[in-house]
């Protein structure tokens, strides 16, 4: 597995991340709003952006709003590394859970999140209970 570095989003990433979103489900105005409003981290392999995660902090929860991996970097640990970073971020802001909404027909995503400890808590909602500080 290649080394995956994660860093905060920079404004010059916008076009690339918009392109990744378009590959996945079609980018739109919502994608741009997410990039402006939410906490976004970018994964890189050898200095090349390979994916990103957008996080929405709500009271005691952090929700994974978008997690995209470029098709050329799939199965190289990018998604796993982004999710680990999201979990660390959620713990750092003292959230009690990390949430993700996954459509019932997206078995690949459900398997990915369930394999990382997420459990169903509502219709299309999965949660990971986070460790609490002392």
C-alpha positions as CSV (number, residue, x, y, z in Angstrom):
1,X,0.0,0.0,0.0
2,X,1.3,3.4,-0.9
3,X,1.8,6.2,1.6
4,X,-1.3,8.4,1.8
5,X,-0.9,11.9,3.2
6,X,-3.9,13.9,4.4
7,X,-3.9,17.7,4.6
8,X,-6.5,20.5,4.9
9,X,-8.3,21.7,1.7
10,X,-6.8,24.7,-0.1
11,X,-8.7,27.0,-2.5
12,X,-6.6,25.7,-5.5
13,X,-8.1,22.2,-4.9
14,X,-11.6,23.3,-5.9
15,X,-11.5,22.4,-9.6
16,X,-9.9,19.0,-8.9
17,X,-12.4,18.1,-6.1
18,X,-15.3,19.3,-8.2
19,X,-14.0,16.9,-10.9
20,X,-13.9,14.0,-8.4
21,X,-17.5,14.7,-7.3
22,X,-18.6,14.8,-10.9
23,X,-17.0,11.4,-11.5
24,X,-18.9,9.9,-8.6
25,X,-22.4,11.3,-8.9
26,X,-22.3,14.5,-10.8
27,X,-21.0,17.7,-9.2
28,X,-23.4,20.6,-8.7
29,X,-23.9,23.7,-6.7
30,X,-24.1,21.6,-3.6
31,X,-20.5,20.4,-4.1
32,X,-19.3,24.0,-4.2
33,X,-21.3,24.9,-1.1
34,X,-19.8,21.9,0.7
35,X,-16.3,23.0,-0.2
36,X,-17.0,26.5,1.1
37,X,-19.0,25.6,4.3
38,X,-17.6,22.4,5.6
39,X,-14.3,21.1,6.9
40,X,-12.6,19.4,4.0
41,X,-9.4,17.3,4.0
42,X,-7.6,16.1,0.9
43,X,-5.7,12.8,0.5
44,X,-2.5,12.8,-1.6
45,X,-0.3,10.1,-3.0
46,X,3.1,11.2,-4.1
47,X,1.9,14.8,-3.9
48,X,-1.1,14.2,-6.2
49,X,-4.6,14.6,-4.8
50,X,-6.3,11.2,-4.7
51,X,-9.5,12.0,-2.8
52,X,-11.2,14.1,-0.2
53,X,-13.6,14.0,2.7
54,X,-16.0,16.8,3.7
55,X,-17.2,16.9,7.3
56,X,-20.2,18.7,8.8
57,X,-19.9,19.3,12.5
58,X,-23.3,19.3,14.2
59,X,-23.6,19.6,18.0
60,X,-22.3,16.3,19.4
61,X,-21.8,14.7,16.0
62,X,-19.6,15.0,12.9
63,X,-21.1,13.8,9.7
64,X,-19.2,12.6,6.7
65,X,-21.0,14.6,4.0
66,X,-18.8,13.5,1.1
67,X,-16.0,11.0,0.8
68,X,-14.6,10.6,-2.7
69,X,-11.6,8.7,-4.0
70,X,-10.3,9.1,-7.6
71,X,-10.9,5.9,-9.5
72,X,-7.2,5.6,-10.3
73,X,-6.4,5.4,-6.6
74,X,-9.2,3.0,-5.5
75,X,-8.1,0.0,-3.4
76,X,-4.9,1.8,-2.3
77,X,-6.1,2.8,1.2
78,X,-7.2,6.3,0.4
79,X,-10.7,5.9,1.6
80,X,-9.6,4.2,4.8
81,X,-7.0,6.9,5.5
82,X,-9.6,9.7,4.9
83,X,-12.0,8.0,7.3
84,X,-9.3,7.6,9.9
85,X,-8.6,11.3,9.6
86,X,-12.3,12.1,9.9
87,X,-12.5,10.0,13.1
88,X,-9.5,11.9,14.5
89,X,-11.0,15.2,13.6
90,X,-14.3,14.3,15.2
91,X,-12.6,13.2,18.4
92,X,-10.6,16.5,18.4
93,X,-13.8,18.5,18.4
94,X,-15.2,16.3,21.2
95,X,-18.0,14.8,19.1
96,X,-19.5,11.7,20.5
97,X,-20.3,10.0,17.1
98,X,-19.1,10.1,13.5
99,X,-22.0,9.6,11.2
100,X,-22.5,8.8,7.5
101,X,-25.6,8.6,5.3
102,X,-25.4,5.7,2.9
103,X,-28.2,4.8,0.5
104,X,-29.6,1.3,1.1
105,X,-28.7,0.2,-2.4
106,X,-25.0,1.1,-2.0
107,X,-23.8,-2.2,-0.7
108,X,-20.1,-1.4,-1.4
109,X,-20.3,1.7,0.8
110,X,-22.2,0.0,3.5
111,X,-19.6,-2.8,3.6
112,X,-16.8,-0.2,3.7
113,X,-18.3,1.6,6.7
114,X,-19.5,-1.5,8.6
115,X,-16.1,-3.0,8.2
116,X,-14.7,0.0,10.1
117,X,-17.1,-0.3,13.0
118,X,-20.1,1.8,11.9
119,X,-23.5,0.5,12.9
120,X,-26.9,1.3,11.5
121,X,-28.9,3.7,13.7
122,X,-31.6,4.9,11.4
123,X,-32.8,4.8,7.8
124,X,-29.7,5.1,5.7
125,X,-27.7,6.4,8.7
126,X,-24.6,4.7,10.1
127,X,-22.7,5.8,13.2
128,X,-19.4,5.1,14.9
129,X,-19.4,5.8,18.6
130,X,-16.2,7.7,19.5
131,X,-14.0,7.4,22.6
132,X,-14.6,10.1,25.1
133,X,-11.9,12.1,26.9
134,X,-11.2,11.8,30.6
